[in-house]
Amino acid sequence: MIEKQISTTIQLFDSVSELPEQIQKLMNKAVEARHTAYAPYSKFKVGAALILENGEVVMGSNQENASYPSGLCAERTAIYAAGANYPNQKIKTIAITATSEKQEVLEPIAPCGACRQAIAEYEQKQKEPIEIFFTGSRGKVMHVKSLLDILPLAFDNKFL
């Protein structure tokens, strides 16, 4: 048997105000997108904004459905909109923010497993990492340089 250790590196900022100006603007777009979330069941609203290599910003918010599996997360809403409307543009950075009507969200909210897989697919497609910044409604912001930092054993097309 061989035992291997997997480790990762993240950057942690105390608040959005510590981020570079361009990322602050992107996070503000994610907050704007969060306000368009349709979350009547969970009351948990997520907004995502991504910037493409051509400078376009694409936003997405979570969209729930009474049949829970039919809803879609903010990250995938934004990624798929970018893929559909700008198919030849690489995604450079994604900003994600979440809030709840039930309680204050002070911890950074990372993408769920399905969203991590979708981001992984686009990293593989464009052969470049996608930076991800994520936060709650306020407070600390986490930053990873690639999806693989939070999903080190990603499933990809080499297995097919």
Secondary structure, 3 states (H helix, E strand, C coil): CCCCCCCCCCEEECCHHHCCHHHHHHHHHHHHHHCCCECCCCCEEEEEEEEECCCCEEEEECECCCCHHHCECHHHHHHHHHHHHCCCCCEEEEEEEEEECCCCCCCCCCCCHHHHHHHHHHHHHHCCCCEEEEECCCCCEEEECCHHHCCCCCCCHHHC
